[in-house]
Amino acid sequence: MYAGKLGAGDQDLSNGPAGTGAPRGRGTPPQYGLQPGLQPGKNALPLPSCMHMAPTRLVWYRQLDRPVAITLAGMLAFTFAAALRVGPDPTAIGDLVVGTDDWNSYAAYAQDILRNGLLLPVVEGNYTQPAGFLYAYFVAGCLAVSGGSLGFVYMAQAALLGLAMGLSYALFRDLLTGWLRPLLLFGLLLIAVVDVYKYYTFRLLSENLALFLVPLFLLQWKHWWRGKRHAPVTAALCGTTLGLAVLTRPNLAMFAVFMVVVAWWAVVARRRSPVEAGSYSIALLAVALLLALRNYWVTGTASTLPDGRIFQQSPFGWNQYTLLDEPVAFCTYYLKNILFCCGFLNVLEPDYAIRPHWVLMALGTLIYFRHQLQRAGRMGGMDVVLAGFMLTFHVVLIAVAQLANYGFRMLVPGLFITLGVSLKGYELMSTAIRARRIKARQAGRTR
């Protein structure tokens, strides 16, 4: 028999006070009595089986709130769906090498890497385009494993999509509360299916790899930033991942520079050691400069970024319209780009449809930035990183990129992060509204 007595800090094992039947307070864990002289957590008696039958309130989504399980399930589900779509007789990579589109170039580059070496000799000068330099090596690796099967590349991209969805959920899971967590999961699944899998998973485009690398880096940074131990190896892994992302999508270069500044600011603020910041910076530069090393080896010129037309010679870039000579055309161009990023795709391409969930994400993101501006100087570490990513990623695209190139593919690497930031904005707005209501109620009682 259980012989312990209830102490002053303990509660009865019934739903409420003994004999009353009143419900216990939500979220209050039951505490069980100890025999005199026993210490909690060390000498506690085992609970009898009847005590495990105390009624508890279960919320369905808490049983599904497992980031590892969600990541694995997403990876397996998308891989299986891609396998069904590819079928038993996948297309060979040789059928795709002829053409002028980006996927034709990536296919030809991947074949050249496998046949002639890592320096990509088919490109005689500096590497210029397509912009995803690293992506050609990713495709080549998939082809080497599968024996030249294009379908295997698509299945690998589907697996990366599922992994990216799970990593994004793990990134924002503890930044959101309550019902916003299942809403985050639903939104990630919606974007993965409607925006990515439907249009881009079965195309050889570098955004499929960048979509995975971006949340992977942010999750690594989050664990490093919140860790209390001296961890230069973890910092170096963060820098390596971000360097790979820059090689995959060069429009992330400005974000990489921003993150180097954040790392050394953490040293000044005594959040991280100089060794950690140095490890992070060296690893980032060592990986991001692999393209410059290749170009220098082939041509003698250390060109650091692709300099193709998409990123530096946009047909409607800032060189064609000047603010002083053509202010209306100058502002209209950037206004259209901004609206395109917010989901109004028809402003650049009349055949494209408006994406309502992007509009809601844009509104939530504006609310998030409004709240962060109100508490400037008191932003948390992850808030600084997320805000920096949202600004640098979209500003570069709005300023110099052909946003309507192959649909909306240039925005794909940031979609999952934008969703999480927008939901955080809505949560902050909801919290502020509740606080104002409570304050008004208290003010009414004091009158």
C-alpha positions as CSV (number, residue, x, y, z in Angstrom):
1,M,0.0,0.0,0.0
2,Y,1.0,3.6,-0.6
3,A,1.8,4.9,2.8
4,G,3.0,8.5,2.0
5,K,1.2,11.5,3.4
6,L,0.4,14.6,1.5
7,G,2.6,17.5,2.3
8,A,1.9,21.2,2.3
9,G,3.1,21.5,-1.3
10,D,1.4,18.3,-2.6
11,Q,-2.0,17.9,-4.2
12,D,-4.6,15.2,-3.9
13,L,-4.6,12.5,-6.6
14,S,-8.3,13.1,-7.4
15,N,-9.4,15.6,-10.1
16,G,-9.5,18.3,-7.4
17,P,-9.6,18.8,-3.7
18,A,-10.6,15.6,-1.9
19,G,-14.3,15.0,-2.0
20,T,-15.2,18.0,-4.1
21,G,-14.8,16.6,-7.6
22,A,-13.6,20.1,-8.8
23,P,-11.2,20.0,-11.7
24,R,-7.5,20.5,-11.2
25,G,-6.0,23.6,-12.8
26,R,-5.0,23.2,-16.5
27,G,-1.3,22.5,-16.9
28,T,-0.7,21.7,-13.2
29,P,1.1,18.4,-12.9
30,P,0.0,16.0,-10.2
31,Q,2.5,15.8,-7.3
32,Y,2.6,12.7,-5.1
33,G,3.4,12.4,-1.4
34,L,6.6,10.9,0.0
35,Q,7.4,9.1,3.2
36,P,9.1,11.3,5.9
37,G,12.8,11.7,5.2
38,L,12.7,10.8,1.5
39,Q,13.9,13.3,-1.1
40,P,11.9,14.1,-4.3
41,G,13.4,12.6,-7.4
42,K,15.7,10.2,-5.4
43,N,13.7,8.0,-3.0
44,A,10.2,8.4,-4.3
45,L,8.0,5.3,-4.0
46,P,6.8,3.8,-7.3
47,L,3.3,4.7,-8.3
48,P,0.6,2.0,-8.0
49,S,-1.1,1.1,-11.2
50,C,-4.4,2.7,-10.2
51,M,-2.7,6.1,-10.1
52,H,-2.0,6.0,-13.8
53,M,-5.7,6.1,-14.5
54,A,-6.1,9.7,-13.3
55,P,-8.0,11.5,-16.1
56,T,-6.0,13.9,-18.3
57,R,-6.9,16.2,-21.1
58,L,-5.2,15.2,-24.3
59,V,-4.9,17.5,-27.3
60,W,-4.6,15.6,-30.6
61,Y,-1.9,17.6,-32.2
62,R,0.4,17.2,-29.2
63,Q,0.6,13.5,-30.0
64,L,1.8,14.5,-33.5
65,D,4.1,17.2,-32.4
66,R,7.3,15.3,-33.1
67,P,9.8,17.1,-35.4
68,V,11.9,14.0,-36.1
69,A,8.9,11.9,-37.0
70,I,7.4,14.7,-39.1
71,T,10.7,15.0,-41.0
72,L,11.0,11.3,-41.7
73,A,7.4,11.0,-42.7
74,G,7.6,14.0,-45.0
75,M,10.8,12.6,-46.7
76,L,9.3,9.2,-47.2
77,A,5.9,10.5,-48.4
78,F,7.3,12.8,-51.1
79,T,9.9,10.2,-52.2
80,F,7.2,7.6,-52.6
81,A,5.0,10.0,-54.5
82,A,7.9,10.9,-56.8
83,A,8.7,7.2,-57.3
84,L,5.1,6.6,-58.5
85,R,5.3,9.5,-60.8
86,V,8.7,8.5,-62.3
87,G,7.5,5.0,-62.9
88,P,9.5,1.8,-63.7
89,D,11.1,3.2,-66.8
90,P,12.7,6.6,-65.8
91,T,14.1,9.0,-68.4
92,A,17.8,8.9,-69.1
93,I,19.8,12.1,-68.5
94,G,21.0,12.0,-72.1
95,D,17.4,13.0,-73.2
96,L,17.7,16.3,-71.5
97,V,21.1,17.7,-72.5
98,V,20.0,19.3,-75.7
99,G,18.3,22.7,-75.3
100,T,18.8,26.2,-73.9
101,D,16.9,26.1,-70.7
102,D,18.5,25.9,-67.3
103,W,17.6,22.3,-66.8
104,N,19.3,21.4,-70.1
105,S,22.5,23.2,-69.0
106,Y,22.5,21.4,-65.6
107,A,22.1,18.1,-67.3
108,A,24.9,18.8,-69.7
109,Y,27.2,20.0,-66.9
110,A,26.5,17.0,-64.7
111,Q,27.4,14.7,-67.6
112,D,30.6,16.6,-68.2
113,I,31.6,16.4,-64.5
114,L,31.2,12.6,-64.6
115,R,33.1,12.2,-67.8
116,N,35.8,14.8,-67.7
117,G,36.4,15.8,-64.1
118,L,35.4,18.3,-61.4
119,L,36.7,21.4,-63.1
120,L,33.8,21.4,-65.6
121,P,35.9,21.7,-68.7
122,V,32.8,22.1,-70.9
123,V,32.7,25.7,-69.6
124,E,35.9,27.1,-71.1
125,G,35.9,30.5,-69.3
126,N,34.6,31.7,-65.9
127,Y,31.4,30.0,-64.8
128,T,28.5,32.3,-65.5
129,Q,25.2,30.6,-65.8
130,P,23.0,29.0,-64.7
131,A,23.6,30.6,-61.4
132,G,23.5,27.4,-59.3
133,F,27.1,26.3,-59.6
134,L,26.9,23.6,-56.9
135,Y,23.7,22.2,-58.2
136,A,25.4,20.7,-61.2
137,Y,27.6,18.6,-58.8
138,F,24.5,17.6,-56.9
139,V,22.9,16.3,-60.1
140,A,26.2,14.6,-61.0
141,G,26.3,12.8,-57.6
142,C,22.8,11.5,-58.1
143,L,23.6,10.3,-61.6
144,A,26.7,8.5,-60.3
145,V,24.7,6.7,-57.6
146,S,21.8,5.7,-60.0
147,G,23.7,4.9,-63.1
148,G,22.5,7.9,-65.1
149,S,18.8,7.8,-64.1
150,L,17.1,11.2,-64.3
151,G,14.2,9.8,-62.3
152,F,16.5,9.2,-59.3
153,V,17.4,12.9,-59.3
154,Y,13.7,13.8,-59.1
155,M,13.2,11.3,-56.3
156,A,16.2,12.9,-54.4
157,Q,14.7,16.3,-54.9
158,A,11.4,15.1,-53.5
159,A,13.2,13.6,-50.5
160,L,14.9,17.0,-49.9
161,L,11.5,18.7,-50.1
162,G,10.2,16.5,-47.3
163,L,13.3,17.0,-45.3
164,A,13.1,20.8,-45.8
165,M,9.5,20.8,-44.6
166,G,10.5,18.9,-41.4
167,L,13.5,21.1,-40.7
168,S,11.4,24.2,-41.1
169,Y,8.9,22.8,-38.6
170,A,11.7,22.0,-36.1
171,L,13.0,25.6,-36.6
172,F,9.7,27.3,-35.8
173,R,8.2,24.8,-33.4
174,D,9.3,26.3,-30.2
175,L,8.9,29.9,-31.5
176,L,5.1,29.3,-31.9
177,T,2.5,28.2,-29.3
178,G,-0.8,26.4,-29.2
179,W,-2.9,26.0,-32.3
180,L,-0.3,27.8,-34.5
181,R,1.9,24.7,-34.5
182,P,-0.5,22.5,-36.4
183,L,-1.3,25.5,-38.6
184,L,2.4,25.7,-39.3
185,L,2.5,22.1,-40.2
186,F,-0.5,22.4,-42.5
187,G,1.0,25.5,-44.2
188,L,4.3,23.8,-44.8
189,L,2.5,20.8,-46.4
190,L,0.4,23.2,-48.5
191,I,3.4,25.1,-49.8
192,A,5.4,21.9,-50.4
193,V,2.6,20.4,-52.5
194,V,1.0,23.4,-54.2
195,D,4.1,25.6,-54.8
196,V,7.1,23.3,-55.0
197,Y,6.2,19.6,-55.8
198,K,3.7,20.6,-58.5
199,Y,5.9,22.9,-60.4
200,Y,9.6,22.4,-59.6
201,T,10.4,19.0,-58.1
202,F,10.6,17.5,-61.5
203,R,12.7,20.2,-63.0
204,L,16.5,20.4,-62.8
205,L,16.6,23.8,-61.0
206,S,18.9,24.7,-58.2
207,E,16.1,26.0,-56.0
208,N,15.3,22.4,-55.1
209,L,18.6,22.1,-53.3
210,A,18.6,25.6,-51.8
211,L,15.1,25.0,-50.3
212,F,16.8,22.3,-48.2
213,L,20.0,24.1,-47.3
214,V,18.3,27.3,-46.0
215,P,16.3,25.8,-43.1
216,L,19.2,23.4,-42.4
217,F,21.5,26.3,-41.8
218,L,19.0,28.3,-39.7
219,L,18.3,25.2,-37.6
220,Q,22.1,24.6,-37.1
221,W,22.5,28.3,-36.2
222,K,19.7,28.1,-33.7
223,H,21.2,25.2,-31.8
224,W,24.7,26.9,-31.9
225,W,23.3,30.2,-30.7
226,R,21.4,28.7,-27.9
227,G,24.1,26.4,-26.8
228,K,26.2,27.3,-23.7
229,R,29.2,25.3,-24.5
230,H,32.3,26.4,-26.5
231,A,31.5,24.8,-29.9
232,P,33.8,25.8,-32.7
233,V,33.0,22.6,-34.6
234,T,29.3,23.4,-34.6
235,A,30.1,26.9,-35.7
236,A,32.2,25.6,-38.6
237,L,29.3,23.3,-39.7
238,C,27.0,26.3,-39.8
239,G,29.5,28.2,-42.0
240,T,29.9,25.2,-44.3
241,T,26.2,24.8,-44.8
242,L,25.7,28.5,-45.5
243,G,28.7,28.4,-47.9
244,L,27.0,25.5,-49.8
245,A,23.8,27.6,-50.0
246,V,25.7,30.5,-51.5
247,L,27.2,28.2,-54.1
248,T,23.7,26.9,-54.9
249,R,22.0,30.3,-55.1
250,P,24.3,33.4,-55.2
251,N,21.5,35.7,-54.2
252,L,22.2,34.4,-50.7
253,A,25.6,36.1,-50.7
254,M,24.3,39.2,-49.0
255,F,22.7,37.1,-46.2
256,A,26.1,35.3,-45.8
257,V,27.8,38.7,-45.3
258,F,25.1,39.7,-42.8
259,M,25.6,36.5,-40.8
260,V,29.4,37.1,-40.6
261,V,28.6,40.4,-39.0
262,V,26.1,38.8,-36.6
263,A,28.7,36.2,-35.6
264,W,31.3,38.8,-34.7
265,W,28.7,41.0,-33.0
266,A,28.0,38.0,-30.7
267,V,31.7,38.1,-29.8
268,V,31.5,41.7,-28.9
269,A,28.3,41.0,-26.8
270,R,30.2,38.0,-25.2
271,R,27.6,35.5,-26.4
272,R,30.2,33.6,-28.5
273,S,34.0,33.3,-28.3
274,P,36.4,34.6,-31.0
275,V,37.4,31.1,-31.8
276,E,33.8,30.1,-32.7
277,A,33.2,33.2,-34.8
278,G,36.5,32.6,-36.6
279,S,35.7,29.0,-37.2
280,Y,32.3,30.0,-38.6
281,S,33.8,32.7,-40.9
282,I,36.7,30.6,-42.2
283,A,34.4,27.7,-43.0
284,L,31.9,29.9,-44.8
285,L,34.6,31.6,-46.9
286,A,36.4,28.4,-47.7
287,V,33.3,26.8,-49.1
288,A,31.8,29.9,-50.8
289,L,35.1,30.6,-52.6
290,L,35.2,27.2,-54.3
291,L,33.8,28.8,-57.4
292,A,36.5,31.4,-57.4
293,L,39.1,28.6,-57.0
294,R,37.7,26.8,-60.0
295,N,37.6,29.9,-62.1
296,Y,41.2,30.8,-61.1
297,W,42.4,27.3,-61.9
298,V,40.8,27.4,-65.4
299,T,41.1,31.0,-66.5
300,G,43.5,32.7,-64.0
301,T,40.7,35.1,-62.9
302,A,39.2,34.6,-59.4
303,S,35.6,35.5,-60.2
304,T,33.6,34.8,-57.0
305,L,30.0,34.8,-58.2
306,P,28.3,33.9,-61.5
307,D,27.9,37.0,-63.6
308,G,25.1,35.9,-65.9
309,R,22.3,38.1,-67.0
310,I,19.8,37.0,-64.3
311,F,21.6,38.6,-61.4
312,Q,23.8,41.4,-62.8
313,Q,22.3,42.3,-66.2
314,S,18.5,42.2,-65.6
315,P,16.8,43.6,-68.7
316,F,14.7,46.0,-66.5
317,G,17.4,46.7,-63.9
318,W,18.2,49.9,-62.2
319,N,20.5,51.0,-65.1
320,Q,17.6,51.4,-67.5
321,Y,15.4,53.5,-65.2
322,T,16.8,56.3,-63.0
323,L,14.9,57.9,-60.2
324,L,15.7,61.4,-61.3
325,D,15.0,61.0,-65.1
326,E,12.1,58.5,-65.0
327,P,10.7,58.5,-61.4
328,V,7.4,56.9,-62.3
329,A,8.9,54.1,-64.3
330,F,11.6,53.5,-61.7
331,C,9.1,53.2,-58.8
332,T,6.6,51.2,-60.9
333,Y,9.2,48.6,-61.7
334,Y,10.1,48.0,-58.1
335,L,6.5,48.2,-57.0
336,K,5.6,45.4,-59.4
337,N,8.5,43.3,-58.1
338,I,7.3,43.8,-54.5
339,L,3.7,42.8,-55.4
340,F,5.0,39.7,-57.2
341,C,6.8,38.7,-54.0
342,C,3.6,39.2,-52.0
343,G,1.6,36.8,-54.2
344,F,0.2,39.0,-57.0
345,L,2.0,37.1,-59.8
346,N,-0.1,38.6,-62.5
347,V,1.5,42.0,-62.3
348,L,4.6,40.6,-64.1
349,E,2.9,37.7,-65.9
350,P,-0.8,38.1,-66.8
351,D,-1.1,34.3,-67.2
352,Y,-0.1,33.6,-63.6
353,A,-2.7,33.4,-60.9
354,I,-2.7,35.3,-57.6
355,R,-1.6,33.1,-54.7
356,P,-3.9,33.9,-51.7
357,H,-1.7,32.1,-49.1
358,W,1.2,34.2,-50.2
359,V,-0.8,37.4,-49.6
360,L,-1.6,36.2,-46.0
361,M,2.1,35.4,-45.5
362,A,3.0,38.8,-46.7
363,L,0.6,40.5,-44.2
364,G,1.9,38.3,-41.3
365,T,5.5,39.2,-42.2
366,L,4.6,43.0,-42.2
367,I,3.1,42.5,-38.8
368,Y,6.2,40.7,-37.6
369,F,8.5,43.5,-38.7
370,R,6.2,46.2,-37.2
371,H,6.4,44.4,-33.9
372,Q,10.2,44.0,-34.1
373,L,10.6,47.7,-35.0
374,Q,8.7,48.6,-31.9
375,R,11.1,46.7,-29.7
376,A,14.2,47.7,-31.6
377,G,17.3,47.1,-29.4
378,R,15.5,44.3,-27.6
379,M,15.3,41.7,-30.4
380,G,16.3,38.2,-29.6
381,G,19.1,36.5,-31.4
382,M,16.9,34.4,-33.7
383,D,14.7,37.3,-34.4
384,V,17.7,39.2,-35.7
385,V,18.7,36.3,-38.0
386,L,15.2,35.7,-39.3
387,A,14.6,39.4,-40.0
388,G,18.0,39.6,-41.7
389,F,17.2,36.6,-43.9
390,M,13.8,38.0,-44.9
391,L,15.3,41.4,-45.8
392,T,18.5,40.4,-47.6
393,F,16.9,37.5,-49.5
394,H,14.0,39.6,-50.9
395,V,15.8,42.9,-51.4
396,V,18.4,41.2,-53.7
397,L,15.7,39.5,-55.7
398,I,13.5,42.7,-56.0
399,A,16.5,44.8,-57.0
400,V,18.4,42.8,-59.6
401,A,16.6,39.5,-60.5
402,Q,14.1,38.5,-63.2
403,L,11.5,37.4,-60.7
404,A,9.2,35.8,-63.3
405,N,12.0,33.6,-64.7
406,Y,10.5,30.1,-64.9
407,G,7.5,31.1,-62.9
408,F,8.2,32.1,-59.3
409,R,11.1,29.7,-58.7
410,M,13.5,32.3,-57.4
411,L,11.3,32.8,-54.3
412,V,11.0,29.1,-53.5
413,P,14.1,28.9,-51.2
414,G,12.5,31.4,-48.8
415,L,8.9,30.2,-48.8
416,F,9.0,28.0,-45.7
417,I,10.9,30.7,-43.7
418,T,8.4,33.3,-44.8
419,L,5.5,31.1,-43.6
420,G,7.1,30.7,-40.1
421,V,7.8,34.4,-39.8
422,S,4.3,35.3,-40.8
423,L,2.7,33.0,-38.3
424,K,5.0,34.5,-35.6
425,G,3.7,37.9,-36.7
426,Y,0.1,36.8,-36.3
427,E,0.8,35.3,-32.9
428,L,2.4,38.6,-31.8
429,M,-0.6,40.5,-33.0
430,S,-3.0,38.2,-31.1
431,T,-0.9,38.5,-27.9
432,A,-1.0,42.3,-28.2
433,I,-4.7,42.4,-28.7
434,R,-5.3,40.2,-25.7
435,A,-3.0,42.3,-23.6
436,R,-4.9,45.5,-24.6
437,R,-8.2,43.8,-23.7
438,I,-7.0,42.8,-20.3
439,K,-5.6,46.2,-19.6
440,A,-8.9,47.8,-20.6
441,R,-10.8,45.4,-18.4
442,Q,-8.6,46.2,-15.4
443,A,-8.9,49.9,-16.1
444,G,-12.7,49.6,-16.1
445,R,-12.7,47.8,-12.7
446,T,-10.6,50.6,-11.1
447,R,-13.1,53.3,-12.0
